[in-house]
Amino acid sequence: GVSRRAPSVQAGQLYRELRAADPAARVAVLAWLGYDPPDGVLTAAGDVSARRGAAGLAALLRELASRRPEAVITLVGHSYGALVVSLAAADAPAQVTDVVSLGGIGAGVRHADELPGGRRLWAAEAATDWIRRVPPVRLPGLGFGRRPGDPAFGARPLPVAGVCGHDAYLTPGSATLIAVAAVVLGADPAGASR
């Protein structure tokens, strides 16, 4: 439902998983929704909202990096938010090392290796996620091209065992949540389990 999709709920679930995976790790999870997400199919078919959001997020990341230059930052985005974080990575500081797309609609690039700064792009796309039915079209002002979860896109795959539908990637106990925590902690998500 709506409550499990709320950024603060998903951030809390990721934070609890990080604490469980490594209680000694110094981590923070920031839930951010500093843009107006598209409110209908037509506005969701373009990237105007995502580009506006990406500019705001990149500015926030630069501010955070200036205050905490030793911090390592992982961006995690879900659905349209995955497009926002991928676009923000283009102007993000070097402290951003990884970008995670969960059921992502697009990434603003044609292939994962085009993500600026040598950042690693990870993707999870469940077999039951409706996002898989979105065609990989890219026309001026319409569509996003290949989804990050499409193997041809070249993102590093994250496991999706236990994920049902579009909104359950960060559900407690899901293989994706455990793997995202491993990415944040700088570990190999393939070997992550609890």
Secondary structure, DSSP 4 states (H G I P E B T S, - for coil): -HHHHSHHHHHHHHHHHHHHH-TT----------S----SHHHHTSSHHHHHHHHHHHHHHHHHHHH-TT--EEEEEETHHHHHHHHHGGG--TTEEEEEEES-S--SSSSGGGSGGG-EEEEE--TT-GGGGS---EETTEE--S-TTSGGG-PEE---TT--SSS-TTSTT-HHHHHHHHHHTTS-GGG---
